[in-house]
């Protein structure tokens, strides 16, 4: 019972750190919708952050396939004001959203995910803020990990950030194949160089 409660709490906390998904054809022509995550902070309060995602559909878009998405990450040091740390825009094909993933154990790194999804695939764009250098590193995660794995319809979960500023990517057991497709463990994705380690 305790494990179930902890799991439900973890899922609830993660959901609170993410926006609800949205896609272009849900908007009316000329409409724009902005969604914001809850603010997360390091245990000591040294860094606070939240993210927004804005989807806008042009007035002349009759098919709902010409939207623009703008992702933003805002960071505050201590009790200071929030400032824009990273902005990224794209023309989405499918669902979009943003999630505050978490902070590193040493409290110097903070991670967000400017994600998108199409069908049963979710694309991750890790955004790592480094409080030591006041810099942001950003790189899209493509098929680099999945290409090294058996053809099991695996999916990736952007689970956290380590003290070195690497994105932690979990590859759980395939939900589509019952046998022969076990979990593929935890991978580290260096957002600065694009390198991977298993």
ABEGO torsion letter per residue (X at the ends): XAAAAAAAAAAAAAAAABBBBBBAAABBBGBBBBBBBBBBBBAAGABBBBBBBBBBBBAABAAGAABBBBBBBBBBBEABBBBBABBBBBBBBEBBBBBBAEBBAAGABBBBBBBBBBEABBBBBBBBBBAAAGBBBBBBBBAAAAAABBBAGBBBBBAEBBAAGBBBBBBBBBAABABGBBBAEBBBBBAAAGBBBX
